[in-house]
Amino acid sequence: MKVVQRFLEYVKIDTASNRESHQNPSSLCQFDLAHQLAFELKKLGMESVVVNNHCFVYGKLPATKGMEQVVKLGLIAHLDTYPDVPGKNVKPCIVENFAGNVLEIGKSGLKISASEEPHLLQLKGQTVITAGGDTILGADDKAGIAEIITAIENVIRSKKPHGQISVSFIPDEEIGKGTDFFDFKTFDAEYAYTVDGFGVGEIALETFNARQAIVKFTGINVHTGYAKDRMVNAQLLALEFANALPSKEIPAKTAEREGFYHLLKSHGNVEKAELVYNLRDYDMASLERRQAWMRKQVEKLNKKYGKGSASIEFSEEYRNMKDTLNKYPELKEKAIIACDKAGIKPYVKSIRGGTDGARLTFKGLPCPNLGAGGWNYHSLYEHITVEALKQTSKMLEELIFQFNDITKK
């Protein structure tokens, strides 16, 4: 099956994760795609294929005869799609021979221009795939899935020697729970790559350091008719806290290596209110500075309105994987060579986000992130090209063979 055909099938299957769920996986619909992928892997001849109770798909392509001592390489993509934009009943739309200036999103009236998105100029003459304008497309990360399976299929057909290849498709990446139940023993690899990035040829070796802050506010509720000098509105405390943070250090006003505070969600009433922030920085010292600043604002509120008016808790989400991956330069080198052999111009970058690879790296599985070829993830303007799907699949095929000269330690 061709990579484009696979991709167009996968995006029609609803796999949105659910932030509010306490189940694992967070949404049962992810099993629909998981079982289909397991069937395909078995049909290709992969071994030890399983979908476990947490909706992880695992499979292995055994090493060819004489290559048993080659390191075991893993490829990973995620099943779920971003839950905050509709992802059900996706209707892919194909724009052939794209003009390179304005991309219309189906017949919805939505469009983006090269003046807003300069990368569109690079897509001139290519075949672009979008959704219909009322859903995301799901290239994040169904493109990665289609590219991995097609690469495996082509490796099998080539009959070229290779080491063991482990594959895993995992749930709940979009809500930060993708690696919570990852089974390293079942996956069985020494190195891995996630295929969950943006443009073709992207090699990401650095992510943000990421922490989450939950800020709670406690007010005093009395009858509004007798509230003077007595009522303390927890919602207003939350607003005062939010307004005290640097207004320009938010995602909408930062780029490149600039970190930020991101207000993820808020809720409350007069008595209780809560703000949830994502804190992001490449440099750990800068992240610590953000935490200190937030603690200082909490202290000010408690001094102004009374002890216990505000409290804050921090939790780590993931760390910058750069320092660890620097110990494995072969991962970068092999990816660059694979791009060259596939006719792709490689580029190494830091991504303004995190990946499952970052978490896996700190759990002992070195795991850079590779571009899947798509753009504008998490939005109605998401798109990818037929050419990107084919090129990335070819690059992954070449990548597998690049590890033939590395033996197990």
C-alpha positions in Angstrom: 0.0 0.0 0.0 1.3 3.5 -0.8 2.0 6.0 1.9 -0.5 8.5 0.7 -3.3 5.8 0.6 -2.5 4.8 4.2 -2.5 8.4 5.4 -5.8 9.2 3.8 -7.3 6.1 5.5 -5.9 6.9 8.9 -7.1 10.5 9.1 -10.7 9.4 8.7 -10.5 7.5 12.0 -11.3 9.7 15.0 -8.6 9.3 17.6 -8.8 12.5 19.6 -7.5 12.2 23.1 -9.5 13.6 26.1 -7.9 16.0 28.6 -10.6 15.5 31.2 -10.5 11.7 31.2 -8.9 9.7 34.0 -8.7 6.5 31.9 -5.6 5.2 30.1 -6.0 5.6 27.2 -8.0 8.8 27.6 -10.4 7.9 24.8 -11.5 4.5 23.6 -11.7 5.6 20.0 -7.9 5.3 19.8 -8.2 1.6 19.9 -9.9 1.7 16.4 -6.8 2.9 14.8 -4.5 0.8 17.0 -6.2 -2.5 16.0 -6.1 -1.6 12.3 -2.4 -0.8 12.5 -1.7 -4.1 14.4 -3.5 -6.0 11.6 -1.4 -4.2 9.0 1.9 -4.9 10.8 1.0 -8.6 11.1 0.1 -8.7 7.4 3.5 -7.3 6.6 5.1 -10.2 8.5 6.2 -8.4 11.6 6.4 -10.4 14.8 5.3 -10.0 18.4 2.6 -7.6 17.3 0.3 -6.6 20.2 -2.2 -4.0 21.2 -2.1 -3.8 25.0 -4.8 -2.7 27.4 -3.4 0.9 27.5 -3.7 1.1 23.6 0.0 0.8 22.8 0.8 -0.9 19.6 4.1 -2.9 19.5 5.7 -4.9 16.7 9.2 -6.1 15.6 10.8 -6.8 12.3 13.5 -9.4 13.2 17.0 -8.9 12.1 18.0 -10.6 8.8 20.3 -13.6 9.0 23.8 -12.5 10.0 22.7 -9.1 11.4 21.6 -10.2 14.9 24.4 -8.2 16.5 23.4 -4.9 15.0 21.8 -2.5 17.5 18.0 -2.6 17.7 16.4 0.6 16.2 13.0 1.8 17.1 10.5 4.1 15.3 7.6 5.7 17.2 4.6 7.8 16.3 1.4 8.6 18.2 -2.2 7.6 17.6 -4.1 10.5 19.1 -5.0 13.8 17.6 -5.2 17.2 19.3 -8.4 17.3 21.3 -9.1 21.0 21.4 -10.0 21.3 17.7 -12.6 19.0 16.1 -11.1 15.9 14.6 -14.1 13.7 13.8 -15.4 13.1 10.2 -12.2 14.4 8.6 -12.7 15.0 4.9 -9.3 15.3 3.2 -9.1 17.7 0.3 -6.4 17.5 -2.4 -5.0 20.5 -4.2 -2.9 19.4 -7.2 -0.2 21.6 -8.7 -0.4 24.1 -5.8 0.3 27.7 -7.1 2.3 28.5 -4.0 0.6 31.7 -3.0 -2.8 31.2 -1.4 -3.9 27.8 0.1 -7.7 27.4 0.3 -8.8 25.0 3.0 -11.4 22.9 1.3 -14.5 24.9 0.4 -14.8 26.5 3.8 -13.7 29.9 2.8 -10.7 29.6 5.1 -7.3 30.3 3.4 -3.7 31.2 4.2 -1.3 33.1 2.1 2.4 33.0 1.5 2.7 36.4 3.1 1.5 34.9 6.4 3.1 31.4 5.9 6.3 31.8 3.8 6.8 28.0 3.6 3.9 27.9 1.1 6.3 29.2 -1.5 8.3 26.0 -1.1 5.3 23.9 -1.9 4.6 25.4 -5.3 3.9 22.7 -7.9 3.3 20.1 -5.2 0.1 18.2 -4.3 -1.2 19.6 -1.0 -3.6 17.8 1.3 -5.8 19.7 3.8 -9.0 19.0 5.7 -12.3 20.5 4.8 -12.1 23.6 7.1 -14.2 22.3 10.0 -11.7 19.8 11.5 -7.9 19.3 11.8 -6.3 17.1 9.2 -4.5 14.7 11.6 -1.1 14.8 9.9 0.0 15.1 13.5 0.8 12.3 13.8 -1.0 10.0 11.3 1.6 11.1 8.7 4.3 9.7 11.0 2.4 6.4 11.3 1.9 6.1 7.5 5.5 6.9 6.8 6.8 4.4 9.3 4.7 1.5 8.1 5.5 2.2 4.5 9.2 2.4 5.2 9.0 -1.0 7.0 7.1 -2.4 4.0 9.7 -1.2 1.6 12.6 -2.5 3.7 11.0 -5.9 3.7 10.5 -5.8 -0.1 14.1 -4.7 -0.7 15.4 -7.9 1.0 18.5 -5.9 2.1 20.2 -6.9 5.4 19.2 -4.9 8.5 19.1 -5.2 12.3 16.0 -5.6 14.4 13.4 -2.8 13.9 11.0 -2.1 16.7 7.8 -0.1 16.1 5.4 1.5 18.6 2.3 3.6 18.1 1.3 5.2 21.3 -1.8 7.0 22.7 -2.3 10.3 24.5 0.8 12.2 23.3 -1.3 15.3 22.8 -2.2 15.5 26.4 1.2 14.8 27.8 0.6 11.1 28.8 2.1 9.3 25.9 4.9 7.6 27.7 3.2 7.0 31.1 2.8 3.3 30.3 5.4 2.8 27.7 6.9 -0.7 28.0 10.6 -0.5 27.3 11.1 -4.3 27.6 8.4 -5.0 25.0 9.6 -2.3 22.7 13.2 -3.7 22.9 15.4 -1.1 21.3 18.7 0.6 22.0 18.0 3.7 20.0 14.8 5.2 18.6 13.3 8.2 16.7 9.9 9.7 17.1 8.4 10.8 13.8 6.3 13.7 15.0 7.9 17.0 13.8 7.2 19.5 11.1 9.0 20.0 7.8 10.7 17.3 5.7 14.3 16.8 6.8 13.8 18.3 10.3 16.0 16.7 12.9 15.1 17.9 16.4 17.7 17.3 19.1 16.6 19.9 21.6 13.2 20.6 23.3 12.0 23.0 26.0 12.4 22.3 29.7 8.8 22.1 30.7 6.9 22.5 34.0 3.3 23.1 34.9 2.1 25.4 37.6 -1.2 25.2 39.3 -2.2 28.4 41.2 -5.1 28.2 43.6 -7.0 31.2 45.0 -9.3 31.3 48.1 -11.7 34.1 48.6 -14.4 35.1 51.1 -18.0 35.0 49.9 -20.6 37.1 51.6 -23.9 38.6 50.5 -23.2 41.3 47.9 -25.4 43.7 49.8 -23.1 43.6 52.8 -19.8 42.9 51.0 -17.9 46.2 51.6 -14.5 45.5 53.2 -15.4 41.9 53.7 -15.7 40.1 50.3 -12.6 38.8 48.7 -13.4 37.5 45.2 -11.1 34.6 44.3 -11.6 35.3 40.6 -10.3 38.8 41.0 -7.3 37.4 42.8 -6.6 35.2 39.9 -6.9 38.1 37.5 -4.5 40.2 39.6 -2.0 37.3 39.6 -2.3 36.9 35.8 -1.8 40.6 35.1 1.3 40.6 37.3 3.1 38.2 34.9 5.2 39.7 32.1 2.7 40.4 29.3 5.2 39.9 26.5 6.4 36.5 27.7 3.6 34.5 26.3 3.5 32.1 23.2 1.9 34.8 21.0 4.7 37.2 21.6 7.8 34.9 21.7 9.8 33.0 19.1 13.1 31.2 18.5 14.7 30.5 21.8 12.5 32.7 23.9 10.6 31.0 26.7 7.1 31.8 28.0 4.3 31.5 30.5 1.2 29.9 28.9 -2.2 30.1 30.6 -3.6 26.8 29.7 -6.9 26.9 31.5 -8.8 28.7 34.2 -12.0 28.3 36.2 -13.5 29.5 39.4 -16.1 31.4 41.4 -16.1 33.9 44.3 -14.8 31.4 46.8 -12.4 29.3 44.8 -10.4 29.9 41.5 -7.6 28.1 39.8 -5.1 28.9 37.0 -3.0 26.3 35.2 0.1 27.5 33.5 2.7 25.8 31.3 6.2 27.2 31.8 8.7 26.7 29.0 12.4 27.5 28.6 15.4 25.9 26.9 17.7 27.0 29.7 16.9 25.5 33.1 18.1 28.6 35.0 15.5 30.7 33.1 12.8 28.2 33.9 13.8 28.5 37.6 13.5 32.2 37.2 9.9 31.9 36.0 9.1 29.7 39.0 10.6 32.2 41.4 8.7 35.1 39.8 5.4 33.2 40.2 6.1 32.4 43.8 6.9 36.0 44.5 3.4 37.0 43.1 1.8 34.5 45.3 3.6 35.9 48.4 2.5 39.4 47.5 -1.2 38.3 47.3 -1.0 36.5 50.6 0.6 39.6 52.2 -2.1 41.8 50.7 -5.2 39.7 51.3 -4.2 37.3 54.1 -2.3 34.1 54.5 -3.8 31.3 52.4 -5.3 33.5 49.8 -3.0 32.0 47.1 -0.9 28.9 46.7 1.1 27.4 44.0 2.4 23.9 43.0 4.9 23.0 40.3 5.3 19.7 38.5 7.9 18.6 35.9 6.5 17.6 32.5 9.7 17.0 30.5 13.3 18.2 30.2 15.5 19.4 27.4 16.9 16.3 25.8 19.9 18.1 24.2 22.5 17.3 26.9 21.7 13.6 26.8 21.5 13.3 23.0 24.9 15.0 22.7 26.3 11.8 24.1 25.0 9.9 21.0 26.2 11.9 18.0 25.6 8.9 15.8 21.8 9.6 16.0 22.2 13.0 14.4 24.8 11.7 11.9 22.7 8.8 10.7 19.6 11.0 10.2 21.6 13.5 8.1 23.0 10.7 5.9 19.5 9.2 5.5 18.1 12.5 4.4 20.9 13.0 1.9 20.3 9.5 0.4 16.5 10.3 0.1 17.2 13.5 -1.7 16.2 15.7 1.2 18.0 18.7 2.6 18.4 18.0 6.4 18.2 20.7 9.0 18.9 20.5 12.7 16.7 22.6 14.9 15.4 23.2 18.4 11.7 22.7 18.6 9.4 25.0 20.6 7.7 22.2 22.4 8.3 18.8 23.6 8.0 15.3 22.3 7.5 11.8 23.7 11.1 11.4 22.6 12.2 13.9 25.3 10.6 11.8 28.0 11.9 8.5 26.6 15.4 10.0 26.3 15.4 10.7 30.1 14.1 7.2 30.8 17.1 5.7 29.1 16.1 5.4 25.4 17.9 8.1 23.3 15.2 9.4 21.0 15.5 12.5 18.7 12.4 13.7 16.8 12.1 13.7 13.0 9.9 15.9 10.8 6.8 14.1 9.5 6.3 16.8 6.8 3.3 18.7 7.9 2.5 22.3 8.9 0.0 24.2 11.1 -0.6 21.3 13.4 -3.4 21.8 16.0 -5.4 24.0 13.7 -8.0 24.0 10.9 -5.2 25.2 8.6 -3.2 22.0 9.0 -1.7 20.6 5.8 0.9 18.3 4.3 2.0 17.4 0.8 2.0 14.1 -1.1 5.7 14.7 -1.8 6.5 15.1 1.9 4.8 11.8 2.8 6.8 10.0 0.1 10.1 11.7 0.9 9.9 11.1 4.7 9.0 7.5 4.2 12.0 7.1 1.9 14.2 8.8 4.5 13.1 6.4 7.2 13.8 3.5 4.9 17.3 4.7 4.4 17.7 5.4 8.1 17.1 1.8 9.0 20.0 0.7 6.8 22.3 3.3 8.3 22.5 1.5 11.6 23.9 -1.7 10.0 27.4 -0.7 11.0 26.7 -0.2 14.7 26.8 -3.4 16.8 25.5 -3.9 20.3 27.7 -2.9 23.1 
